[in-house]
Amino acid sequence: MRATPFAAFFTIGALALAAGCHSKLVDKQEFRSALDSYYASQQNCLWASPIKFPAQADTNNDDQTRGFDALVDAGMLQRASAEKKRFLIGSKQVNNYDLSAQGRSNWTPDASQPGYGNFCFGHPQVTSIDSFNPNEGGAVQYSVNYHYGVSLPDWANTPEMKTAFPSVTAQANGAPASATLIKNGDAWQVQNATSVSASSSTGQ
C-alpha cells in the first residue's frame, strides 16, 4: 500500500524531530561545559606536595636553587645570601628564600601544616572536543575525547619558570584526555576523566 502524502509528511516530520532531539543530546558545547565544571575545583600547582617557607638552599646545588631563583625572578620570592657555619669544617654559602609581598597574594597555604603551601596557577580548561561516541547506555552515555590545558598567569609564563618547572610548560600546552559523560536530567555528569599522556590530570 502506498503511503499517503500526509503519512509521508508525518514520517519526515517525526524523523526530523527525532534528529533534532538527538542533536541536542550530543551538543559538544554541553560536553565542554560539563568538563569545565568538573575541572573548576582542581588547581594546578608547582609542586606535587606542599613545601615550607622560609627555605634555605646551598648556592652550589643547582637542583635546589633553580626553582627558587626562577620564583625570585617572577617576583614570588625574595632571596638573601648568608653563610652557614658547619661544625669543624668551616662554612658554606647559602641562599635564604621567603615569600615576597606579591608571593603571599598568590600563595595557597596548607590548612593542615602551618607554614606549608604551594603556588597554584590555575585549573584545567577544555580547549577542544575532538570526538564523542555513544556507549552501551545509548544516547544518555558517551565516551568523549578532548584536549585540555591551563591558561598561565604572567608570573608563571616566563622562560625561567618554564625551564625550572617543565610541568608548567606541559600543562600550558595541553594534553589529550578522555571521559565518560552521563546524562542526568538536563545535565551531563563527568565520570572517569583520564589524561591520555599522564596518570593524573592535575598537579605536577
Backbone as ProteinMPNN parsed JSONL, in Angstrom:
{"seq_chain_A": "MRATPFAAFFTIGALALAAGCHSKLVDKQEFRSALDSYYASQQNCLWASPIKFPAQADTNNDDQTRGFDALVDAGMLQRASAEKKRFLIGSKQVNNYDLSAQGRSNWTPDASQPGYGNFCFGHPQVTSIDSFNPNEGGAVQYSVNYHYGVSLPDWANTPEMKTAFPSVTAQANGAPASATLIKNGDAWQVQNATSVSASSSTGQ", "coords_chain_A": {"N_chain_A": [[0.865, -1.195, 0.0], [0.593, 2.164, -0.864], [2.12, 4.995, 0.712], [0.23, 7.714, 1.944], [0.31, 11.225, 1.046], [0.048, 12.725, 3.409], [0.823, 10.872, 5.364], [3.453, 10.439, 4.589], [4.499, 12.978, 4.983], [4.162, 13.181, 7.747], [5.895, 11.158, 8.596], [8.414, 12.12, 7.749], [8.505, 14.456, 9.262], [8.527, 13.402, 11.843], [10.967, 12.067, 11.832], [12.692, 14.21, 11.511], [12.193, 15.577, 13.871], [13.098, 13.699, 15.724], [15.779, 13.6, 15.008], [16.484, 16.182, 15.666], [16.193, 16.136, 18.47], [18.105, 14.218, 19.131], [20.371, 15.498, 18.242], [20.493, 17.566, 20.076], [21.065, 16.181, 22.401], [23.685, 15.422, 22.017], [25.188, 17.702, 21.912], [28.206, 19.185, 21.608], [29.116, 21.412, 22.929], [27.783, 21.333, 25.319], [29.01, 19.122, 26.427], [31.552, 20.211, 26.74], [31.082, 22.283, 28.59], [30.294, 20.772, 30.813], [32.65, 19.347, 31.366], [34.425, 21.48, 31.905], [33.245, 22.462, 34.236], [33.684, 20.275, 35.879], [36.48, 20.345, 36.115], [36.853, 22.737, 37.413], [37.354, 22.975, 40.165], [39.836, 21.924, 40.505], [42.989, 22.614, 41.138], [46.04, 23.464, 39.514], [49.358, 23.145, 40.499], [52.733, 24.22, 41.438], [54.404, 22.395, 42.866], [54.313, 18.898, 43.649], [53.564, 18.271, 46.217], [52.847, 20.177, 49.211], [55.224, 22.718, 50.227], [57.567, 24.254, 52.572], [58.075, 27.581, 53.638], [59.992, 30.057, 55.424], [62.827, 28.972, 53.392], [65.946, 27.277, 52.84], [68.817, 27.045, 50.746], [71.672, 25.463, 49.34], [74.099, 27.292, 47.67], [75.658, 26.089, 45.755], [74.228, 24.029, 44.791], [72.484, 23.351, 42.161], [70.074, 22.042, 41.651], [68.593, 22.578, 43.908], [68.44, 25.374, 43.959], [67.502, 26.305, 41.475], [64.669, 26.341, 40.912], [63.742, 27.989, 43.005], [65.151, 30.375, 42.447], [64.04, 31.059, 39.984], [61.495, 31.704, 40.821], [62.112, 33.913, 42.363], [62.892, 35.692, 40.324], [60.422, 35.904, 39.122], [59.076, 37.361, 40.947], [57.826, 36.194, 43.095], [59.23, 35.215, 45.293], [61.637, 36.317, 47.764], [65.154, 36.772, 48.068], [68.05, 36.157, 50.039], [71.501, 36.305, 50.698], [73.618, 34.225, 52.671], [75.824, 32.933, 55.227], [76.538, 29.758, 56.235], [77.448, 28.159, 59.132], [79.482, 25.296, 59.632], [80.094, 22.48, 61.567], [83.367, 22.004, 62.568], [84.308, 22.007, 59.898], [84.424, 24.503, 58.72], [82.541, 26.85, 56.801], [79.694, 27.42, 54.595], [78.277, 28.902, 51.632], [74.954, 29.987, 51.42], [71.576, 30.437, 50.236], [68.84, 32.187, 51.473], [65.394, 31.883, 51.259], [62.24, 33.463, 51.037], [58.708, 34.225, 51.129], [57.639, 36.86, 49.023], [55.883, 40.046, 49.051], [54.162, 40.038, 46.843], [54.245, 37.334, 46.349], [52.926, 36.265, 48.578], [50.311, 36.951, 48.07], [49.703, 35.236, 46.068], [50.041, 32.783, 47.107], [49.043, 29.566, 48.196], [48.033, 28.465, 51.115], [48.6, 25.526, 53.164], [46.179, 24.163, 55.032], [46.458, 22.19, 56.937], [49.093, 22.121, 57.676], [50.948, 24.374, 59.188], [52.749, 27.07, 57.768], [53.359, 25.707, 55.464], [52.672, 25.306, 51.957], [51.679, 26.132, 48.551], [52.368, 27.27, 45.213], [49.846, 27.923, 43.153], [48.518, 27.906, 39.868], [46.24, 27.94, 38.327], [43.354, 26.261, 36.893], [42.529, 23.301, 34.978], [41.204, 23.68, 31.675], [38.947, 22.907, 29.053], [40.084, 22.714, 25.763], [39.366, 21.75, 23.296], [36.794, 19.7, 21.883], [37.182, 16.623, 20.64], [36.118, 14.174, 19.654], [33.155, 12.097, 19.974], [31.299, 9.325, 21.164], [28.486, 7.139, 21.44], [27.969, 5.06, 24.322], [27.217, 1.819, 25.769], [25.041, 2.65, 27.142], [23.566, 4.097, 25.405], [21.966, 6.996, 24.006], [22.256, 8.5, 26.294], [24.706, 8.233, 27.424], [28.058, 8.793, 26.859], [31.31, 8.33, 25.395], [33.887, 10.572, 25.47], [36.375, 12.256, 23.725], [38.956, 14.611, 24.118], [40.875, 17.709, 24.321], [42.754, 19.402, 26.824], [43.981, 22.159, 28.829], [45.997, 24.616, 30.603], [45.601, 28.032, 31.247], [48.15, 30.18, 31.664], [49.092, 32.384, 34.36], [50.762, 35.608, 34.32], [53.09, 35.575, 35.949], [53.882, 32.927, 35.978], [54.383, 32.402, 33.387], [56.988, 32.635, 32.159], [60.26, 32.371, 30.599], [62.211, 31.471, 32.433], [60.7, 30.28, 34.492], [59.453, 28.217, 33.082], [61.62, 26.696, 32.349], [62.659, 25.912, 34.838], [60.504, 24.583, 35.916], [59.36, 22.177, 34.287], [56.865, 20.918, 34.077], [55.024, 22.95, 34.092], [55.109, 24.038, 31.533], [54.229, 21.801, 30.111], [51.61, 21.508, 31.067], [50.486, 23.897, 30.25], [50.632, 23.666, 27.495], [48.795, 21.735, 27.022], [46.928, 18.624, 26.848], [45.872, 15.443, 25.532], [42.807, 13.824, 26.439], [40.303, 11.65, 27.888], [36.883, 10.899, 28.692], [33.975, 9.643, 30.385], [30.706, 10.653, 29.885], [27.605, 11.128, 31.37], [24.146, 11.472, 30.988], [22.128, 13.206, 33.184], [19.12, 13.986, 34.025], [18.736, 17.217, 32.943], [21.394, 17.724, 32.699], [24.886, 16.982, 32.054], [26.995, 14.591, 33.536], [30.316, 14.056, 34.64], [32.424, 11.271, 34.431], [35.223, 9.196, 35.223], [37.376, 10.718, 34.059], [40.329, 10.915, 32.311], [43.714, 11.603, 31.687], [45.388, 11.116, 28.647], [48.113, 11.147, 28.359], [49.234, 11.074, 30.869], [49.121, 9.811, 34.244], [47.709, 11.303, 36.02], [45.487, 14.047, 36.021], [45.927, 16.514, 37.073], [48.059, 18.76, 38.929], [51.633, 18.343, 39.514]], "CA_chain_A": [[0.0, 0.0, 0.0], [1.391, 3.383, -0.955], [1.885, 5.954, 1.79], [-0.429, 8.945, 1.543], [1.17, 12.393, 1.25], [0.007, 13.108, 4.824], [1.64, 9.916, 6.114], [4.854, 10.701, 4.262], [4.851, 14.221, 5.654], [4.248, 12.87, 9.175], [7.108, 10.368, 8.804], [9.561, 13.02, 7.614], [8.49, 15.353, 10.412], [8.935, 12.654, 13.034], [12.406, 11.823, 11.731], [13.374, 15.48, 11.757], [12.08, 15.861, 15.305], [13.998, 12.78, 16.417], [17.15, 14.044, 14.74], [16.711, 17.385, 16.452], [16.376, 15.761, 19.874], [19.382, 13.522, 19.245], [21.409, 16.51, 18.092], [20.604, 18.306, 21.333], [21.692, 15.33, 23.395], [25.111, 15.286, 21.784], [25.774, 19.015, 21.701], [29.541, 19.117, 22.204], [29.289, 22.544, 23.835], [27.321, 20.863, 26.63], [30.106, 18.295, 26.935], [32.632, 21.114, 27.14], [30.669, 22.958, 29.822], [30.324, 19.792, 31.894], [34.046, 19.064, 31.679], [34.992, 22.663, 32.55], [32.724, 22.478, 35.608], [34.379, 19.19, 36.577], [37.857, 20.755, 36.39], [36.898, 24.064, 38.032], [37.872, 22.934, 41.541], [41.116, 21.217, 40.503], [44.065, 23.565, 40.914], [47.365, 23.013, 39.115], [50.333, 23.811, 41.366], [54.127, 23.997, 41.064], [54.97, 21.219, 43.491], [53.372, 17.795, 43.829], [53.093, 18.338, 47.607], [53.178, 21.487, 49.781], [56.551, 22.917, 50.808], [57.565, 25.246, 53.644], [58.911, 28.776, 53.607], [61.267, 30.25, 54.73], [63.601, 27.798, 52.996], [67.367, 27.556, 52.632], [69.396, 26.184, 49.718], [73.107, 25.587, 49.087], [74.299, 28.011, 46.405], [76.336, 25.206, 44.809], [73.312, 22.959, 44.404], [71.547, 23.911, 41.174], [68.764, 21.402, 41.782], [67.871, 23.25, 44.986], [68.257, 26.815, 43.761], [66.944, 26.685, 40.159], [63.258, 26.686, 41.019], [63.59, 29.147, 43.889], [65.632, 31.576, 41.758], [63.039, 31.416, 38.98], [60.405, 32.356, 41.545], [62.616, 35.251, 42.708], [62.78, 36.499, 39.103], [58.998, 36.112, 38.849], [58.532, 38.241, 41.977], [57.095, 35.439, 44.111], [60.093, 35.015, 46.459], [62.767, 37.207, 47.959], [66.357, 35.98, 48.335], [69.126, 36.809, 50.792], [72.679, 35.458, 50.843], [74.037, 34.015, 54.064], [76.911, 31.98, 55.43], [76.115, 28.751, 57.21], [78.555, 27.524, 59.832], [79.462, 23.83, 59.7], [80.935, 22.016, 62.673], [84.732, 21.549, 62.287], [84.753, 22.115, 58.501], [84.246, 25.854, 58.206], [81.196, 27.331, 56.481], [79.327, 27.381, 53.183], [77.344, 29.939, 51.216], [73.583, 29.533, 51.19], [70.551, 31.445, 49.972], [67.595, 32.085, 52.234], [64.256, 32.289, 50.439], [60.96, 33.633, 51.726], [57.656, 34.792, 50.273], [57.555, 38.306, 48.854], [54.507, 40.545, 49.2], [53.414, 39.517, 45.704], [54.15, 35.895, 46.525], [51.899, 35.944, 49.585], [48.978, 37.099, 47.466], [49.492, 34.106, 45.158], [50.372, 31.579, 47.863], [47.909, 28.784, 48.689], [48.518, 27.777, 52.319], [48.072, 24.212, 53.522], [45.494, 24.344, 56.312], [46.841, 21.147, 57.885], [50.502, 22.256, 58.035], [51.327, 25.79, 59.246], [53.988, 27.409, 57.085], [53.441, 24.982, 54.2], [51.71, 25.698, 50.937], [52.06, 25.903, 47.167], [51.972, 28.268, 44.23], [48.921, 27.336, 42.182], [48.455, 28.845, 38.748], [45.021, 27.829, 37.521], [42.753, 24.941, 36.768], [42.421, 22.897, 33.575], [40.027, 24.028, 30.882], [38.882, 22.174, 27.789], [40.425, 23.528, 24.592], [38.641, 21.24, 22.125], [36.126, 18.399, 21.922], [37.695, 16.008, 19.417], [35.175, 13.171, 19.155], [32.3, 11.515, 21.014], [30.574, 8.157, 20.681], [27.6, 6.582, 22.467], [28.33, 3.801, 24.965], [26.104, 0.872, 25.88], [23.894, 3.361, 27.69], [22.826, 4.758, 24.339], [22.08, 8.441, 23.843], [22.449, 9.186, 27.579], [26.051, 7.944, 27.919], [29.005, 8.964, 25.759], [32.756, 8.435, 25.564], [34.276, 11.84, 24.857], [37.809, 12.529, 23.609], [39.118, 16.06, 24.096], [42.143, 18.273, 24.786], [42.604, 20.402, 27.878], [45.229, 22.786, 29.242], [45.895, 25.661, 31.613], [45.998, 29.373, 30.839], [49.101, 30.574, 32.705], [49.215, 33.79, 34.751], [52.011, 36.21, 33.846], [54.264, 35.216, 36.748], [54.285, 31.557, 35.645], [54.576, 32.306, 31.937], [58.291, 33.197, 31.821], [61.215, 31.329, 30.204], [62.873, 30.919, 33.618], [59.768, 29.393, 35.181], [59.206, 27.041, 32.26], [62.823, 25.871, 32.411], [62.784, 25.358, 36.189], [59.342, 23.727, 36.188], [58.9, 21.687, 32.971], [55.45, 20.54, 34.082], [54.243, 24.147, 33.797], [55.004, 24.081, 30.074], [53.402, 20.673, 29.665], [50.212, 21.768, 31.392], [50.024, 25.015, 29.428], [50.496, 23.193, 26.121], [47.6, 20.901, 26.933], [47.098, 17.189, 26.689], [44.65, 14.723, 25.174], [42.165, 13.12, 27.552], [39.015, 11.034, 27.58], [35.987, 10.812, 29.839], [32.606, 9.168, 30.178], [29.704, 11.621, 30.305], [26.291, 10.509, 31.524], [23.056, 12.451, 31.088], [21.341, 13.109, 34.414], [18.145, 15.063, 33.871], [19.123, 18.128, 31.873], [22.824, 17.998, 32.785], [25.844, 15.9, 31.858], [27.91, 14.36, 34.644], [31.59, 13.515, 34.168], [32.992, 10.129, 35.153], [36.427, 8.556, 34.667], [38.19, 11.606, 33.221], [41.703, 10.419, 32.384], [44.648, 12.114, 30.718], [45.977, 10.056, 27.83], [49.571, 11.21, 28.437], [49.708, 11.02, 32.247], [48.217, 9.083, 35.131], [46.922, 12.258, 36.774], [45.138, 15.18, 35.19], [46.256, 17.754, 37.75], [49.279, 18.726, 39.738], [52.883, 18.207, 38.8]], "C_chain_A": [[0.887, 1.225, 0.0], [1.046, 4.326, 0.188], [1.216, 7.195, 1.235], [0.521, 10.105, 1.753], [1.21, 12.809, 2.721], [0.894, 12.196, 5.652], [3.119, 10.163, 5.861], [5.336, 11.959, 4.973], [5.05, 13.984, 7.151], [5.54, 12.119, 9.491], [8.349, 11.253, 8.746], [9.653, 13.953, 8.818], [8.964, 14.654, 11.667], [10.431, 12.397, 13.018], [13.19, 13.089, 12.021], [13.356, 15.83, 13.236], [13.041, 14.99, 16.101], [15.445, 13.196, 16.23], [17.481, 15.281, 15.547], [16.96, 17.068, 17.904], [17.727, 15.102, 20.075], [20.533, 14.518, 19.159], [21.609, 17.282, 19.378], [21.314, 17.487, 22.4], [23.202, 15.286, 23.241], [25.757, 16.627, 21.419], [27.137, 19.061, 22.383], [29.839, 20.319, 23.102], [28.809, 22.179, 25.24], [28.367, 19.948, 27.254], [31.222, 19.187, 27.483], [32.303, 21.82, 28.462], [30.725, 22.016, 31.022], [31.749, 19.489, 32.319], [34.714, 20.256, 32.359], [34.51, 22.778, 33.999], [33.424, 21.43, 36.467], [35.788, 19.62, 36.993], [37.958, 22.029, 37.228], [37.507, 24.062, 39.425], [39.246, 22.281, 41.631], [42.247, 22.171, 40.131], [45.351, 22.863, 40.471], [48.404, 23.825, 39.882], [51.754, 23.436, 40.965], [54.678, 22.689, 41.597], [53.898, 20.163, 43.726], [52.809, 17.755, 45.243], [53.534, 19.675, 48.189], [54.612, 21.533, 50.309], [56.491, 24.076, 51.798], [58.506, 26.397, 53.331], [58.865, 29.442, 54.979], [61.984, 28.935, 54.439], [65.037, 28.23, 52.731], [67.919, 26.569, 51.613], [70.877, 26.497, 49.563], [73.31, 26.245, 47.724], [74.989, 27.153, 45.355], [75.445, 24.074, 44.311], [72.243, 23.523, 43.464], [70.152, 23.307, 41.287], [67.928, 22.074, 42.865], [67.524, 24.688, 44.635], [67.502, 27.188, 42.481], [65.483, 27.137, 40.268], [63.027, 27.908, 41.884], [64.025, 30.433, 43.187], [64.667, 32.021, 40.66], [61.861, 32.136, 39.628], [60.816, 33.736, 42.053], [62.472, 36.17, 41.503], [61.326, 36.817, 38.775], [58.334, 37.011, 39.888], [57.802, 37.537, 43.098], [57.891, 35.232, 45.4], [61.103, 36.147, 46.555], [63.951, 36.373, 48.461], [67.376, 36.804, 49.093], [70.273, 35.825, 50.944], [73.072, 35.364, 52.313], [75.185, 33.011, 54.089], [76.511, 31.032, 56.539], [77.332, 28.056, 57.798], [78.374, 26.012, 59.852], [80.486, 23.365, 60.728], [82.249, 21.427, 62.156], [85.209, 21.773, 60.852], [84.415, 23.477, 57.893], [82.799, 26.22, 57.945], [80.932, 27.191, 54.987], [78.315, 28.477, 52.892], [75.966, 29.327, 50.927], [72.726, 30.727, 50.798], [69.344, 31.16, 50.855], [66.468, 32.649, 51.376], [63.011, 32.412, 51.308], [59.97, 34.278, 50.773], [57.779, 36.308, 50.214], [56.109, 38.743, 49.091], [53.632, 40.022, 48.062], [53.212, 38.016, 45.834], [53.06, 35.507, 47.508], [50.501, 36.039, 48.999], [48.67, 35.971, 46.489], [49.736, 32.756, 45.823], [49.099, 30.887, 48.343], [48.376, 28.002, 49.912], [47.861, 26.422, 52.519], [47.48, 24.324, 54.922], [45.959, 23.341, 57.362], [48.291, 21.263, 58.355], [50.891, 23.735, 58.034], [52.684, 26.037, 58.596], [54.132, 26.749, 55.73], [52.386, 25.498, 53.219], [52.262, 25.457, 49.549], [51.704, 27.131, 46.337], [51.109, 27.569, 43.185], [48.63, 28.364, 41.098], [47.247, 28.644, 37.85], [44.5, 26.414, 37.474], [42.584, 24.596, 35.292], [41.119, 23.403, 32.949], [40.094, 23.289, 29.551], [39.183, 23.128, 26.638], [39.736, 23.03, 23.325], [37.958, 19.928, 22.472], [36.443, 17.727, 20.589], [36.734, 14.98, 18.812], [34.318, 12.672, 20.31], [31.471, 10.403, 20.393], [29.689, 7.605, 21.793], [28.139, 5.262, 23.013], [27.124, 2.867, 24.974], [24.856, 1.541, 26.427], [23.098, 4.111, 26.65], [23.033, 6.255, 24.348], [22.273, 9.187, 25.151], [23.83, 8.899, 28.161], [27.035, 7.949, 26.759], [30.443, 8.873, 26.25], [33.205, 9.666, 24.786], [35.795, 11.965, 24.873], [37.996, 14.033, 23.405], [40.552, 16.443, 24.447], [41.846, 19.301, 25.875], [43.967, 20.955, 28.255], [44.954, 23.867, 30.271], [46.356, 26.983, 31.011], [46.871, 29.968, 31.941], [48.981, 32.052, 33.065], [50.592, 34.309, 34.342], [53.223, 35.721, 34.628], [54.767, 33.806, 36.44], [54.679, 31.405, 34.184], [55.872, 32.992, 31.509], [59.234, 32.072, 31.407], [61.884, 30.664, 31.409], [61.972, 29.94, 34.353], [59.559, 28.105, 34.386], [60.413, 26.11, 32.24], [62.933, 25.178, 33.763], [61.669, 24.374, 36.513], [58.775, 23.235, 34.855], [57.424, 21.326, 32.939], [54.542, 21.737, 33.796], [54.026, 24.26, 32.284], [54.073, 22.996, 29.564], [51.923, 20.95, 29.906], [49.648, 22.919, 30.564], [49.793, 24.569, 27.99], [49.27, 22.317, 25.926], [47.925, 19.451, 26.679], [45.787, 16.563, 26.245], [44.097, 13.967, 26.37], [40.867, 12.503, 27.068], [38.186, 10.955, 28.852], [34.673, 10.18, 29.405], [31.656, 10.223, 30.709], [28.33, 10.967, 30.279], [25.243, 11.597, 31.722], [22.244, 12.186, 32.347], [20.342, 14.259, 34.416], [18.529, 15.923, 32.685], [20.627, 18.367, 31.829], [23.656, 16.75, 32.528], [26.759, 15.816, 33.072], [29.145, 13.633, 34.121], [32.03, 12.365, 35.06], [34.255, 9.662, 34.435], [37.179, 9.452, 33.693], [39.653, 11.236, 33.409], [42.551, 11.051, 31.293], [45.286, 10.96, 29.961], [47.484, 9.986, 28.041], [50.11, 11.136, 29.85], [48.683, 10.309, 33.099], [47.344, 9.998, 35.935], [46.671, 13.464, 35.903], [45.478, 16.504, 35.833], [47.548, 17.592, 38.494], [50.483, 18.526, 38.869], [53.2, 16.769, 38.504]], "O_chain_A": [[1.832, 1.312, 0.784], [-0.11, 4.459, 0.59], [1.594, 7.678, 0.167], [1.451, 9.998, 2.553], [2.261, 13.198, 3.231], [1.627, 12.655, 6.529], [3.938, 10.108, 6.779], [6.447, 11.997, 5.501], [5.984, 14.514, 7.752], [6.2, 12.385, 10.496], [9.232, 11.147, 9.597], [10.741, 14.21, 9.332], [9.708, 15.225, 12.464], [11.095, 12.493, 14.05], [14.222, 13.054, 12.69], [14.344, 16.311, 13.791], [13.71, 15.458, 17.023], [16.241, 13.152, 17.168], [18.594, 15.432, 16.052], [17.844, 17.661, 18.522], [18.42, 15.375, 21.055], [21.525, 14.416, 19.881], [22.736, 17.618, 19.744], [22.072, 18.027, 23.206], [23.922, 15.129, 24.226], [26.755, 16.667, 20.7], [27.215, 18.984, 23.609], [30.729, 20.246, 23.95], [29.36, 22.655, 26.233], [28.589, 19.987, 28.464], [31.76, 18.934, 28.56], [33.157, 21.934, 29.342], [31.149, 22.407, 32.11], [32.029, 19.385, 33.514], [35.491, 20.07, 33.296], [35.281, 23.148, 34.884], [33.72, 21.67, 37.637], [36.238, 19.298, 38.093], [39.041, 22.365, 37.706], [38.117, 25.052, 39.829], [39.768, 22.103, 42.731], [42.439, 22.495, 38.959], [45.702, 21.804, 40.99], [48.336, 25.054, 39.912], [51.966, 22.46, 40.246], [55.344, 21.952, 40.87], [52.734, 20.481, 43.97], [51.701, 17.262, 45.454], [54.506, 20.256, 47.708], [55.147, 20.527, 50.776], [55.494, 24.795, 51.862], [59.606, 26.192, 52.818], [57.829, 29.409, 55.642], [61.788, 27.931, 55.124], [65.307, 29.394, 52.437], [67.542, 25.397, 51.609], [71.288, 27.655, 49.644], [72.745, 25.791, 46.729], [74.909, 27.466, 44.167], [75.873, 23.256, 43.496], [71.241, 24.089, 43.902], [69.158, 23.991, 41.043], [66.703, 22.137, 42.76], [66.443, 25.17, 44.971], [66.921, 28.27, 42.405], [65.119, 28.201, 39.766], [62.213, 28.767, 41.547], [63.36, 31.462, 43.308], [64.494, 33.218, 40.431], [61.299, 33.067, 39.051], [59.979, 34.631, 42.165], [61.989, 37.296, 41.632], [61.028, 37.873, 38.217], [57.17, 37.383, 39.737], [57.219, 38.189, 43.965], [57.308, 35.089, 46.475], [61.39, 36.838, 45.577], [63.77, 35.394, 49.186], [67.551, 37.995, 48.832], [70.062, 34.658, 51.275], [72.88, 36.3, 53.089], [75.469, 32.337, 53.099], [76.184, 31.455, 57.648], [78.134, 27.451, 57.086], [77.27, 25.506, 60.058], [81.625, 23.832, 60.733], [82.241, 20.462, 61.392], [86.415, 21.732, 60.607], [84.153, 23.583, 56.695], [81.925, 25.939, 58.765], [81.838, 26.882, 54.212], [77.59, 28.925, 53.78], [75.851, 28.289, 50.276], [73.107, 31.879, 51.006], [68.892, 30.02, 50.96], [66.574, 33.75, 50.835], [62.758, 31.59, 52.188], [60.354, 34.813, 49.733], [57.998, 36.961, 51.235], [55.225, 37.913, 49.303], [52.494, 39.612, 48.289], [52.159, 37.485, 45.482], [52.348, 34.525, 47.294], [49.607, 35.288, 49.39], [47.514, 35.766, 46.12], [49.648, 31.712, 45.176], [48.182, 31.542, 48.84], [49.047, 26.98, 49.766], [46.725, 26.195, 52.103], [48.206, 24.555, 55.889], [45.864, 23.616, 58.558], [48.689, 20.596, 59.31], [51.139, 24.296, 56.966], [53.646, 25.308, 58.842], [54.949, 27.185, 54.919], [51.356, 26.047, 53.611], [53.199, 24.678, 49.373], [50.845, 27.926, 46.718], [51.593, 26.727, 42.428], [48.51, 29.555, 41.382], [47.233, 29.133, 36.72], [45.142, 25.484, 37.963], [42.505, 25.489, 34.449], [40.089, 23.529, 33.612], [41.174, 23.076, 29.0], [38.608, 24.213, 26.551], [39.541, 23.798, 22.383], [38.477, 19.137, 23.26], [36.023, 18.202, 19.534], [36.561, 14.93, 17.594], [34.694, 12.801, 21.475], [31.004, 10.511, 19.26], [30.087, 7.6, 22.957], [28.692, 4.449, 22.272], [26.138, 3.099, 24.275], [23.742, 1.064, 26.208], [22.065, 4.702, 26.966], [24.122, 6.741, 24.652], [22.44, 10.407, 25.13], [24.101, 9.29, 29.297], [26.871, 7.204, 25.792], [30.759, 9.281, 27.368], [32.936, 9.787, 23.591], [36.426, 11.798, 25.917], [37.281, 14.652, 22.617], [41.35, 15.586, 24.827], [40.819, 19.979, 25.846], [44.99, 20.308, 28.032], [43.83, 24.017, 30.751], [47.386, 27.039, 30.34], [46.382, 30.233, 33.039], [48.79, 32.888, 32.182], [51.49, 33.519, 34.05], [54.277, 35.475, 34.041], [55.951, 33.52, 36.622], [55.248, 30.385, 33.793], [55.866, 33.829, 30.608], [59.037, 30.929, 31.818], [62.101, 29.452, 31.416], [62.429, 28.883, 34.79], [59.495, 27.021, 34.966], [60.267, 24.893, 32.129], [63.261, 23.993, 33.83], [61.864, 23.441, 37.292], [57.814, 23.811, 34.344], [56.79, 21.416, 31.888], [53.422, 21.567, 33.314], [52.921, 24.537, 31.817], [53.234, 23.238, 28.696], [51.084, 20.662, 29.052], [48.467, 22.916, 30.217], [48.862, 25.039, 27.335], [48.767, 22.171, 24.812], [49.054, 19.097, 26.339], [44.712, 17.085, 26.543], [44.86, 13.518, 27.225], [40.394, 12.801, 25.971], [38.728, 10.946, 29.957], [34.313, 10.184, 28.228], [31.78, 10.648, 31.858], [27.944, 10.335, 29.295], [25.426, 12.52, 32.515], [21.736, 11.083, 32.552], [20.69, 15.385, 34.773], [18.637, 15.435, 31.56], [21.095, 19.143, 30.996], [23.21, 15.624, 32.746], [27.24, 16.832, 33.575], [29.054, 12.731, 33.288], [32.011, 12.47, 36.287], [34.35, 9.722, 33.209], [37.577, 9.002, 32.619], [40.162, 11.24, 34.53], [42.174, 11.045, 30.121], [45.676, 9.954, 30.553], [48.081, 8.916, 27.925], [51.327, 11.134, 30.036], [47.513, 10.213, 32.727], [46.337, 9.558, 36.49], [47.539, 13.867, 35.129], [45.329, 17.543, 35.19], [48.07, 16.492, 38.675], [50.389, 18.533, 37.641], [54.232, 16.476, 37.9]]}, "name": "protein", "num_of_chains": 1, "seq": "MRATPFAAFFTIGALALAAGCHSKLVDKQEFRSALDSYYASQQNCLWASPIKFPAQADTNNDDQTRGFDALVDAGMLQRASAEKKRFLIGSKQVNNYDLSAQGRSNWTPDASQPGYGNFCFGHPQVTSIDSFNPNEGGAVQYSVNYHYGVSLPDWANTPEMKTAFPSVTAQANGAPASATLIKNGDAWQVQNATSVSASSSTGQ"}
